[in-house]
Amino acid sequence: MYIINPNLRFRGLTYGNNPKMIILHHAEAFNCTIEDIHSWHLNNGWSGYGYHYFIKNDGSIYRGRADKAIGAHCLSYNGVSIGICMEGRFINQ
């Protein structure tokens, strides 16, 4: 499996993630990129892309945060999970 590294620049990540689960999210958007979400998160004053991976509709996989970096995607589970965000709006799909 090939994982694309977009070389995102983060602000102040915390390390020590001890993953015991995977948490799946949807982007609530079509035709978006990991860079789009990263910019949106930075513009909200956050450290950057809150998930560890991003999967496009074409199946391509992008690396977000390092696996050992604590995520910012699911309160109370960020330090024990890998967050994966997928392109799309799955409530309507």
C-alpha positions as CSV (number, residue, x, y, z in Angstrom):
1,M,0.0,0.0,0.0
2,Y,1.4,3.4,-1.0
3,I,0.8,6.3,1.4
4,I,1.3,9.8,0.0
5,N,3.1,12.2,2.3
6,P,2.0,15.8,1.6
7,N,4.5,17.2,4.0
8,L,2.0,19.2,6.0
9,R,3.5,21.7,8.5
10,F,1.9,21.6,11.9
11,R,1.9,23.9,14.9
12,G,2.8,22.3,18.2
13,L,1.9,18.6,18.0
14,T,1.9,16.5,21.1
15,Y,3.3,13.0,20.9
16,G,2.6,9.9,23.0
17,N,-0.4,8.5,21.1
18,N,-1.0,4.8,22.1
19,P,-3.5,3.6,19.5
20,K,-5.9,0.9,20.5
21,M,-8.6,1.7,17.9
22,I,-9.3,3.3,14.6
23,I,-12.0,6.0,14.3
24,L,-13.5,6.8,10.9
25,H,-14.8,10.2,9.9
26,H,-16.2,11.7,6.7
27,A,-15.1,15.1,5.4
28,E,-18.6,16.4,4.8
29,A,-17.3,17.6,1.5
30,F,-16.6,16.4,-2.1
31,N,-13.6,17.3,-4.2
32,C,-11.6,18.3,-1.1
33,T,-7.9,17.6,-0.4
34,I,-6.0,17.0,2.8
35,E,-4.4,20.4,2.2
36,D,-7.9,22.0,2.1
37,I,-8.8,20.4,5.5
38,H,-5.3,21.2,6.9
39,S,-5.7,24.9,6.0
40,W,-9.3,25.0,7.4
41,H,-8.0,23.5,10.7
42,L,-5.1,26.0,10.9
43,N,-7.4,28.9,10.1
44,N,-9.5,27.8,13.1
45,G,-6.4,28.2,15.4
46,W,-5.7,24.5,15.7
47,S,-2.4,22.7,15.2
48,G,-3.4,21.5,11.7
49,Y,-5.0,18.5,10.1
50,G,-6.5,16.6,13.1
51,Y,-6.5,13.1,11.6
52,H,-3.7,10.7,10.9
53,Y,-4.8,9.7,7.4
54,F,-7.0,11.0,4.6
55,I,-8.6,8.7,1.9
56,K,-9.8,10.2,-1.3
57,N,-12.7,8.8,-3.3
58,D,-10.2,7.3,-5.8
59,G,-8.7,5.3,-3.0
60,S,-5.5,7.3,-2.7
61,I,-4.2,7.5,0.9
62,Y,-2.5,10.6,2.4
63,R,-0.6,10.8,5.7
64,G,-1.7,13.5,8.1
65,R,-0.3,13.5,11.6
66,A,2.3,10.9,12.6
67,D,0.8,7.8,14.2
68,K,2.5,8.7,17.5
69,A,1.1,12.3,17.4
70,I,-2.0,12.7,19.5
71,G,-5.0,13.4,17.2
72,A,-7.6,16.1,17.3
73,H,-10.6,14.3,15.9
74,C,-12.5,12.6,18.7
75,L,-12.6,14.1,22.2
76,S,-11.6,11.6,25.0
77,Y,-10.1,9.2,22.4
78,N,-7.4,11.3,20.7
79,G,-4.6,9.7,22.6
80,V,-5.7,6.1,22.0
81,S,-6.7,6.1,18.4
82,I,-5.8,6.6,14.8
83,G,-8.1,9.0,13.1
84,I,-9.0,8.5,9.4
85,C,-11.0,11.0,7.4
86,M,-12.5,10.0,4.1
87,E,-13.6,12.4,1.3
88,G,-17.3,12.6,0.9
89,R,-20.6,13.1,2.8
90,F,-21.7,9.7,4.0
91,I,-25.0,10.8,5.4
92,N,-26.2,11.3,1.8
93,Q,-24.1,8.6,0.1
